[in-house]
Amino acid sequence: MTSMTFGQKKFIPTAPEKGSFPLDHGGQCRKLMLFYMRCLRENGDDNSACRQESKAYLQCRMDNELMTREDFAKLGYSDATPKTSTDNS
């Protein structure tokens, strides 16, 4: 006997907004991923404490063509500007 459910909408999966991206099979960014994971563990999974590590990991993925190059402001890093030493005092 089969059960039938009437009135339910059929589930239609949708692709992620940014699309899929290749896995890092070559391990090019593994070290940075591990730094990020360790930071999360040390900070009770508070990803806001690990923004620099996550940004470095994403930069590695972009540099190695494992994801589409994207402006960091569009990835939520608008407040994480690179620190420069322009202090000439």
PAVO-470342 format. One record per atom (N, C-alpha, C): residue number from 1; residue in one letter; atom name; x, y, z. Coordinates in steps of 0.2 Angstrom, whole numbers. Layout:
+-----+--------+-------+-------+-------+-------+
! num ! residu ! atome !    px !    py !    pz !
+-----+--------+-------+-------+-------+-------+
! NUM !      A !    CA !     X !     Y !     Z !
...
+-----+--------+-------+-------+-------+-------+
This chain:
+-----+--------+-------+-------+-------+-------+
! num ! residu ! atome !    px !    py !    pz !
+-----+--------+-------+-------+-------+-------+
!   1 !      M !     N !     4 !    -6 !     0 !
!   1 !      M !    CA !     0 !     0 !     0 !
!   1 !      M !     C !     4 !     6 !     0 !
!   2 !      T !     N !     3 !    11 !    -4 !
!   2 !      T !    CA !     7 !    17 !    -4 !
!   2 !      T !     C !     3 !    23 !    -1 !
!   3 !      S !     N !     6 !    27 !     2 !
!   3 !      S !    CA !     3 !    33 !     5 !
!   3 !      S !     C !     3 !    39 !     0 !
!   4 !      M !     N !    -2 !    42 !     0 !
!   4 !      M !    CA !    -2 !    48 !    -5 !
!   4 !      M !     C !    -4 !    54 !    -1 !
!   5 !      T !     N !    -1 !    59 !    -2 !
!   5 !      T !    CA !    -2 !    66 !     1 !
!   5 !      T !     C !    -5 !    71 !    -4 !
!   6 !      F !     N !   -11 !    73 !    -3 !
!   6 !      F !    CA !   -14 !    77 !    -7 !
!   6 !      F !     C !   -13 !    84 !    -4 !
!   7 !      G !     N !   -12 !    89 !    -9 !
!   7 !      G !    CA !   -12 !    96 !    -6 !
!   7 !      G !     C !    -5 !    98 !    -5 !
!   8 !      Q !     N !     0 !    94 !    -5 !
!   8 !      Q !    CA !     7 !    96 !    -4 !
!   8 !      Q !     C !    10 !    99 !   -10 !
!   9 !      K !     N !    14 !   104 !    -9 !
!   9 !      K !    CA !    18 !   106 !   -15 !
!   9 !      K !     C !    24 !   102 !   -17 !
!  10 !      K !     N !    25 !   101 !   -23 !
!  10 !      K !    CA !    31 !    98 !   -25 !
!  10 !      K !     C !    37 !   102 !   -23 !
!  11 !      F !     N !    42 !    99 !   -20 !
!  11 !      F !    CA !    49 !   102 !   -18 !
!  11 !      F !     C !    53 !   103 !   -24 !
!  12 !      I !     N !    55 !   109 !   -26 !
!  12 !      I !    CA !    59 !   110 !   -32 !
!  12 !      I !     C !    65 !   114 !   -29 !
!  13 !      P !     N !    71 !   110 !   -29 !
!  13 !      P !    CA !    77 !   113 !   -27 !
!  13 !      P !     C !    80 !   119 !   -31 !
!  14 !      T !     N !    83 !   123 !   -28 !
!  14 !      T !    CA !    86 !   129 !   -32 !
!  14 !      T !     C !    93 !   129 !   -30 !
!  15 !      A !     N !    97 !   132 !   -35 !
!  15 !      A !    CA !   104 !   132 !   -34 !
!  15 !      A !     C !   106 !   138 !   -29 !
!  16 !      P !     N !   112 !   138 !   -26 !
!  16 !      P !    CA !   114 !   143 !   -22 !
!  16 !      P !     C !   115 !   150 !   -26 !
!  17 !      E !     N !   114 !   155 !   -22 !
!  17 !      E !    CA !   114 !   162 !   -26 !
!  17 !      E !     C !   121 !   162 !   -29 !
!  18 !      K !     N !   127 !   160 !   -26 !
!  18 !      K !    CA !   133 !   161 !   -29 !
!  18 !      K !     C !   135 !   155 !   -33 !
!  19 !      G !     N !   131 !   150 !   -34 !
!  19 !      G !    CA !   132 !   144 !   -38 !
!  19 !      G !     C !   137 !   139 !   -34 !
!  20 !      S !     N !   139 !   134 !   -37 !
!  20 !      S !    CA !   143 !   129 !   -34 !
!  20 !      S !     C !   150 !   131 !   -35 !
!  21 !      F !     N !   155 !   128 !   -32 !
!  21 !      F !    CA !   162 !   129 !   -33 !
!  21 !      F !     C !   166 !   123 !   -32 !
!  22 !      P !     N !   171 !   122 !   -35 !
!  22 !      P !    CA !   175 !   116 !   -35 !
!  22 !      P !     C !   178 !   115 !   -28 !
!  23 !      L !     N !   179 !   109 !   -26 !
!  23 !      L !    CA !   182 !   107 !   -19 !
!  23 !      L !     C !   189 !   108 !   -20 !
!  24 !      D !     N !   193 !   109 !   -15 !
!  24 !      D !    CA !   200 !   110 !   -15 !
!  24 !      D !     C !   204 !   103 !   -15 !
!  25 !      H !     N !   203 !    99 !   -20 !
!  25 !      H !    CA !   206 !    92 !   -20 !
!  25 !      H !     C !   213 !    92 !   -20 !
!  26 !      G !     N !   216 !    98 !   -22 !
!  26 !      G !    CA !   224 !    98 !   -22 !
!  26 !      G !     C !   226 !   101 !   -15 !
!  27 !      G !     N !   222 !   103 !   -11 !
!  27 !      G !    CA !   224 !   105 !    -4 !
!  27 !      G !     C !   228 !   112 !    -5 !
!  28 !      Q !     N !   227 !   116 !   -10 !
!  28 !      Q !    CA !   230 !   122 !   -10 !
!  28 !      Q !     C !   229 !   127 !    -4 !
!  29 !      C !     N !   223 !   127 !    -2 !
!  29 !      C !    CA !   221 !   131 !     3 !
!  29 !      C !     C !   219 !   128 !    10 !
!  30 !      R !     N !   222 !   122 !    11 !
!  30 !      R !    CA !   220 !   118 !    17 !
!  30 !      R !     C !   223 !   121 !    23 !
!  31 !      K !     N !   229 !   123 !    22 !
!  31 !      K !    CA !   232 !   126 !    28 !
!  31 !      K !     C !   228 !   132 !    31 !
!  32 !      L !     N !   226 !   137 !    26 !
!  32 !      L !    CA !   222 !   142 !    29 !
!  32 !      L !     C !   215 !   140 !    31 !
!  33 !      M !     N !   212 !   135 !    28 !
!  33 !      M !    CA !   206 !   132 !    31 !
!  33 !      M !     C !   207 !   129 !    38 !
!  34 !      L !     N !   213 !   126 !    39 !
!  34 !      L !    CA !   214 !   124 !    46 !
!  34 !      L !     C !   215 !   129 !    51 !
!  35 !      F !     N !   218 !   135 !    49 !
!  35 !      F !    CA !   219 !   140 !    53 !
!  35 !      F !     C !   212 !   143 !    55 !
!  36 !      Y !     N !   208 !   144 !    50 !
!  36 !      Y !    CA !   201 !   146 !    51 !
!  36 !      Y !     C !   197 !   141 !    56 !
!  37 !      M !     N !   197 !   135 !    55 !
!  37 !      M !    CA !   194 !   130 !    59 !
!  37 !      M !     C !   196 !   130 !    66 !
!  38 !      R !     N !   203 !   131 !    67 !
!  38 !      R !    CA !   206 !   131 !    74 !
!  38 !      R !     C !   204 !   138 !    77 !
!  39 !      C !     N !   203 !   143 !    74 !
!  39 !      C !    CA !   201 !   150 !    76 !
!  39 !      C !     C !   194 !   149 !    79 !
!  40 !      L !     N !   190 !   146 !    75 !
!  40 !      L !    CA !   183 !   145 !    77 !
!  40 !      L !     C !   182 !   140 !    83 !
!  41 !      R !     N !   186 !   135 !    84 !
!  41 !      R !    CA !   186 !   131 !    90 !
!  41 !      R !     C !   189 !   135 !    96 !
!  42 !      E !     N !   194 !   139 !    95 !
!  42 !      E !    CA !   196 !   143 !   101 !
!  42 !      E !     C !   192 !   148 !   103 !
!  43 !      N !     N !   187 !   150 !    98 !
!  43 !      N !    CA !   183 !   156 !   100 !
!  43 !      N !     C !   176 !   154 !   101 !
!  44 !      G !     N !   174 !   147 !   102 !
!  44 !      G !    CA !   168 !   145 !   103 !
!  44 !      G !     C !   163 !   146 !    97 !
!  45 !      D !     N !   166 !   145 !    91 !
!  45 !      D !    CA !   162 !   145 !    85 !
!  45 !      D !     C !   160 !   152 !    84 !
!  46 !      D !     N !   163 !   157 !    86 !
!  46 !      D !    CA !   161 !   164 !    85 !
!  46 !      D !     C !   165 !   166 !    79 !
!  47 !      N !     N !   161 !   166 !    73 !
!  47 !      N !    CA !   165 !   167 !    67 !
!  47 !      N !     C !   167 !   175 !    66 !
!  48 !      S !     N !   164 !   179 !    70 !
!  48 !      S !    CA !   166 !   186 !    69 !
!  48 !      S !     C !   173 !   187 !    72 !
!  49 !      A !     N !   175 !   183 !    77 !
!  49 !      A !    CA !   182 !   183 !    79 !
!  49 !      A !     C !   187 !   180 !    75 !
!  50 !      C !     N !   185 !   177 !    69 !
!  50 !      C !    CA !   189 !   174 !    64 !
!  50 !      C !     C !   189 !   177 !    57 !
!  51 !      R !     N !   187 !   183 !    57 !
!  51 !      R !    CA !   186 !   187 !    50 !
!  51 !      R !     C !   192 !   187 !    46 !
!  52 !      Q !     N !   198 !   188 !    49 !
!  52 !      Q !    CA !   204 !   188 !    45 !
!  52 !      Q !     C !   206 !   182 !    42 !
!  53 !      E !     N !   205 !   176 !    46 !
!  53 !      E !    CA !   206 !   170 !    44 !
!  53 !      E !     C !   202 !   168 !    38 !
!  54 !      S !     N !   195 !   169 !    39 !
!  54 !      S !    CA !   191 !   167 !    34 !
!  54 !      S !     C !   192 !   171 !    27 !
!  55 !      K !     N !   194 !   178 !    28 !
!  55 !      K !    CA !   196 !   182 !    22 !
!  55 !      K !     C !   202 !   179 !    19 !
!  56 !      A !     N !   207 !   177 !    23 !
!  56 !      A !    CA !   213 !   174 !    20 !
!  56 !      A !     C !   211 !   168 !    16 !
!  57 !      Y !     N !   207 !   164 !    19 !
!  57 !      Y !    CA !   205 !   157 !    16 !
!  57 !      Y !     C !   201 !   159 !     9 !
!  58 !      L !     N !   196 !   164 !     9 !
!  58 !      L !    CA !   193 !   165 !     3 !
!  58 !      L !     C !   198 !   168 !    -2 !
!  59 !      Q !     N !   202 !   172 !     0 !
!  59 !      Q !    CA !   207 !   175 !    -5 !
!  59 !      Q !     C !   211 !   169 !    -8 !
!  60 !      C !     N !   213 !   164 !    -4 !
!  60 !      C !    CA !   217 !   159 !    -7 !
!  60 !      C !     C !   213 !   155 !   -12 !
!  61 !      R !     N !   206 !   154 !   -11 !
!  61 !      R !    CA !   202 !   151 !   -15 !
!  61 !      R !     C !   201 !   155 !   -22 !
!  62 !      M !     N !   201 !   161 !   -21 !
!  62 !      M !    CA !   200 !   165 !   -27 !
!  62 !      M !     C !   207 !   165 !   -31 !
!  63 !      D !     N !   213 !   166 !   -28 !
!  63 !      D !    CA !   219 !   165 !   -31 !
!  63 !      D !     C !   220 !   159 !   -35 !
!  64 !      N !     N !   218 !   153 !   -32 !
!  64 !      N !    CA !   219 !   147 !   -35 !
!  64 !      N !     C !   213 !   145 !   -40 !
!  65 !      E !     N !   208 !   150 !   -41 !
!  65 !      E !    CA !   203 !   148 !   -46 !
!  65 !      E !     C !   198 !   143 !   -43 !
!  66 !      L !     N !   197 !   143 !   -37 !
!  66 !      L !    CA !   193 !   138 !   -34 !
!  66 !      L !     C !   186 !   141 !   -32 !
!  67 !      M !     N !   186 !   148 !   -33 !
!  67 !      M !    CA !   179 !   151 !   -33 !
!  67 !      M !     C !   180 !   158 !   -38 !
!  68 !      T !     N !   175 !   160 !   -40 !
!  68 !      T !    CA !   175 !   166 !   -44 !
!  68 !      T !     C !   177 !   172 !   -40 !
!  69 !      R !     N !   182 !   176 !   -43 !
!  69 !      R !    CA !   185 !   182 !   -40 !
!  69 !      R !     C !   179 !   187 !   -38 !
!  70 !      E !     N !   179 !   189 !   -32 !
!  70 !      E !    CA !   173 !   193 !   -30 !
!  70 !      E !     C !   176 !   199 !   -25 !
!  71 !      D !     N !   173 !   205 !   -26 !
!  71 !      D !    CA !   175 !   210 !   -21 !
!  71 !      D !     C !   173 !   208 !   -14 !
!  72 !      F !     N !   178 !   209 !    -9 !
!  72 !      F !    CA !   176 !   207 !    -2 !
!  72 !      F !     C !   171 !   211 !     1 !
!  73 !      A !     N !   169 !   217 !    -2 !
!  73 !      A !    CA !   163 !   221 !     1 !
!  73 !      A !     C !   157 !   217 !     0 !
!  74 !      K !     N !   157 !   213 !    -6 !
!  74 !      K !    CA !   151 !   210 !    -8 !
!  74 !      K !     C !   150 !   203 !    -4 !
!  75 !      L !     N !   156 !   201 !    -1 !
!  75 !      L !    CA !   156 !   195 !     3 !
!  75 !      L !     C !   155 !   196 !    10 !
!  76 !      G !     N !   154 !   203 !    12 !
!  76 !      G !    CA !   152 !   204 !    19 !
!  76 !      G !     C !   158 !   207 !    23 !
!  77 !      Y !     N !   164 !   209 !    19 !
!  77 !      Y !    CA !   170 !   211 !    23 !
!  77 !      Y !     C !   171 !   219 !    21 !
!  78 !      S !     N !   166 !   222 !    21 !
!  78 !      S !    CA !   167 !   230 !    20 !
!  78 !      S !     C !   170 !   233 !    25 !
!  79 !      D !     N !   169 !   231 !    31 !
!  79 !      D !    CA !   172 !   234 !    37 !
!  79 !      D !     C !   179 !   231 !    39 !
!  80 !      A !     N !   181 !   226 !    35 !
!  80 !      A !    CA !   188 !   223 !    36 !
!  80 !      A !     C !   193 !   225 !    31 !
!  81 !      T !     N !   195 !   232 !    32 !
!  81 !      T !    CA !   199 !   234 !    27 !
!  81 !      T !     C !   206 !   232 !    29 !
!  82 !      P !     N !   211 !   231 !    24 !
!  82 !      P !    CA !   218 !   230 !    26 !
!  82 !      P !     C !   221 !   235 !    30 !
!  83 !      K !     N !   225 !   233 !    35 !
!  83 !      K !    CA !   229 !   237 !    39 !
!  83 !      K !     C !   235 !   239 !    35 !
!  84 !      T !     N !   236 !   246 !    35 !
!  84 !      T !    CA !   242 !   248 !    32 !
!  84 !      T !     C !   246 !   253 !    37 !
!  85 !      S !     N !   252 !   253 !    36 !
!  85 !      S !    CA !   256 !   257 !    40 !
!  85 !      S !     C !   258 !   263 !    37 !
!  86 !      T !     N !   254 !   268 !    37 !
!  86 !      T !    CA !   255 !   275 !    34 !
!  86 !      T !     C !   256 !   280 !    39 !
!  87 !      D !     N !   257 !   278 !    46 !
!  87 !      D !    CA !   259 !   282 !    51 !
!  87 !      D !     C !   266 !   285 !    50 !
!  88 !      N !     N !   267 !   291 !    49 !
!  88 !      N !    CA !   274 !   293 !    48 !
!  88 !      N !     C !   277 !   298 !    54 !
!  89 !      S !     N !   274 !   296 !    60 !
!  89 !      S !    CA !   276 !   301 !    65 !
!  89 !      S !     C !   283 !   299 !    68 !
+-----+--------+-------+-------+-------+-------+
